[in-house]
Structures are given as structure tokens and as C-alpha cells.
Amino acid sequence: MKKMQHDEFKNMIVEINNFYEIDNLVEEYMLLYNVQKNRNTSQSEMKNMSFITLLDEANLYPAIHISLTIALTLPVTTCLQWRFW
């Protein structure tokens, strides 16, 4: 998030919001973007930040919490497990 430009990040969030239609999603993500940009966090700390840590931090932002929960519950693949007995 720190490496992305403001407009690039906003366009990505607008695209996501057009699909999921979550109230206040763009505004909350832009607020979180500004908070993260101004925070003194090293690159190694940002790389080590897990998705769960971000989800805990997002408790202050209900729309972000919803979008991260959706992202965590999406299946990684559509492949099915077949067992031949």
C-alpha cells in the first residue's frame, strides 16, 4: 500500500467497490491509506504484516473489515478434490 500512488490505489478500491457495493468502502480505504502513508513503518515490518493483523487493525473501519473478511473467505481455486477408491 505504501508503494502505490494515491490515484492508483483509489482506482483499485473503486473497482472493488463497484463489484461488492459496500457502503463507505472508498472513503475508509483512503483514510487507512493516509494513516499508513504517514506511519513510520519500515519496509520489513510492512512485509511481515499478516492479513490477520490487518484485519484486527481494520476493526476501526467497518467497511474495510467486511471487505477483508470477504477476501479471506474466497476460495483460492475452483478445483475440486477427487478421490478414486
ABEGO torsion letter per residue (X at the ends): XAABBAAAAAAAAAAAAAAAGBBGAAAAAAAAAAAAAABBBBAAAAAABBAAAAAAAAAABAAAAAAAAAAAABBABABBBBBBX
